[in-house]
Amino acid sequence: MGDTAQVTEPLAAPLDLAHGPAWTNRFAVAPLTNMQSHRDGTLSDDEYGWLVRRAQGGFGMVMTCAAHVARAGQAFPGQLAAWDDRFLPGLARLAAGIGAAGAVAALQLHHGGRRANARLSGVPVVAPWDDAEKDARALTTAEVGQVVEDFVAAAVRAERAGFHGVEVHGAHGYLLCQFLSPHNTRADRYGGSFENRQRIVWEILQGVRDATGPGFQLGLRLTPERNGIPLAEARALAADVLTSGLLDYLDMSLWDAFKETYEEEHRDRPLIEYFTGLPRGTTRLGVAGKIASAPDAAWCLDRGADFVLVGAGAILHHDFPRLALADPSFRLVQPRPREHFVNESVGPAFLHYLATGWPDFVS
């Protein structure tokens, strides 16, 4: 990988965006489900401490977990909420804490759709199509418009709270990803053709950009595989949003940033290169997926990414960026004992989730 300066200099460089403040480096905290909020969706001390500690550890941008934009959108217990002004005090506290520690603060906006949980939300599950398996009913056309308004309202709320920006969650099989899927055969303007299936995403992005100030950052998370989305369609949407002028960054969640695609006909190059090779104008491109070392992060930038989003590394080390920048061979070691996570400001609910749901992570 060369000497320390050759490896770490690109990762240490500030990242300018089209709107809002520059990030101090090329490391961002990936939006991670942590189940630490209160049952009613308000911020807890544990979630505040977990995120602010990452800002103190040197991440250029710190993103929250998926915050649901509508009551019906809740998918997890202990999920942060952003669907009502009652959540503003906690959101404002969180944004202020992250900013005071030196990082750019982003709130991820989310709706579970058919992956929501009616037992948690207390309201029926809604989705792009009727789904008896999930006990979900199809949204009406008017209700799809309300979903767009919910995302926009949550973004405005985030700006009022003091966040530097928001990321719209269009990945991992949640509501917006469900709309993008070829399984979405709705007969109205939000289903059927590829143009129609992506319409809700464009309406949300345009709505957020129109409703927020010139210094507010807007990102979008997409995933190019699984959930029934063909690589060709994912790449076409990525190409369009990168050059749209609406986004500050596109966050490509690749599951594994170093893999080939599952699709046989596209195995001529690594999956990452299907996106880093696209024209992007002033939009920045980030990648996520098993980035577990300084060489991993450097490799992603060498392949053309502008920044990396770190998940497991951010959990294991609140100061992952400082460790990686100081040692070009730095690599995660896992599993780790429970005491390690406690010392890294991982609260009891998050630690239980990691111990029961992440194989070989907690010893």
Order of alpha helices (4+ residues) and beta strands (2+ residues): alpha-beta-alpha-beta-alpha-beta-alpha-beta-beta-alpha-beta-alpha-alpha-alpha-beta-alpha-beta-alpha-beta-alpha-beta-alpha-alpha-alpha-alpha
